[in-house]
Amino acid sequence: MDELDLLKQDWKKQDANLPNIKAKEIYPLLLKRSSSIVKWIFFISVAELALGVVLNILLADHEFWQQVENIHLKNTTIVMYGLGYAISIFFIILFYKRYKAINVTDSASTLMKNILKTRKVVKYYIIYVLASSGIVSFVVFIFSLLYAEEFSGIRSNIDWAKAIAIGLVTTIVFLLVLWGIYTLIYGLLLRKLRANYKEIKRLEI
C-alpha cells in the first residue's frame, strides 16, 4: 500500500470532530502517481521498439530476405519496416508529451483532461499494433501460398475460399493472443489511470 492509499484510508477513518484532510493534500499524490504511470507507459513503448529493432537485426539475415524476395514482398517489407518504425516513434513522442504534460499540471481539471488524452493515445496505439500485425500476417500468408516454393506442388489444387478462411481464422487467433498480451501490459496501467481520474472527479478539487 503506497502513500496515497494510506492517506485515503486515514481520511475515511477520521472522526467528525477531527479536521478533515483537505483534498488539496491528496491531489499532489494523485498527480505524482499519474505521472509515474505515464512514465512507465513511455518506458515500455521504448523497450518494445528497441526489442523490435534487435529482433529484426537478428532475424532478418540473408535467408530471410531471400524468402521475402521469393514471395515478391521484399520492397513491401522494407516499406513496412520504415513505416512501422516511424509510427512507433511517433507514438513514443506522444507518450513522452503526455508524461511531460501531466508532470507539470497544476490544476485538477487539466490533470483529468491529460489522463483522458493519455488513455486515448494508448488505445490508439494498441489498435494500430493489432491492425498492422493482422494485415501483415494475412498478406504474408496469401503471398506464401501464391509464390513460396514449398506450396508449388499443391498450388494448382488449392481451394482458395478454404485457404482464405483458414488464413483469417489463424490471423484472428494470433490477434487475440497479441491483444491479451497488450491488455496485460498496458491494461493494468490504464486501469490505474482510470482510477486516478475517478478519484480526482470524486474529490472535486
Secondary structure, 3 states (H helix, E strand, C coil): CCHHHHHHHHHHHCCCCCCCCCHHHHHHHHHHHHHHHHHHHHHHHHHHHHHHHHHHHHHCCHHHHHHHHHCCCHHHHHHHHHHHHHHHHHHHHHHHHHHHHHHCCCCHHHHHHHHHHHHHHHHHHHHHHHHHHHHHHHHHHHHHHHHCHHHCCCHHHCCHHHHHHHHHHHHHHHHHHHHHHHHHHHHHHHHHHHHHHHHHHHHCC
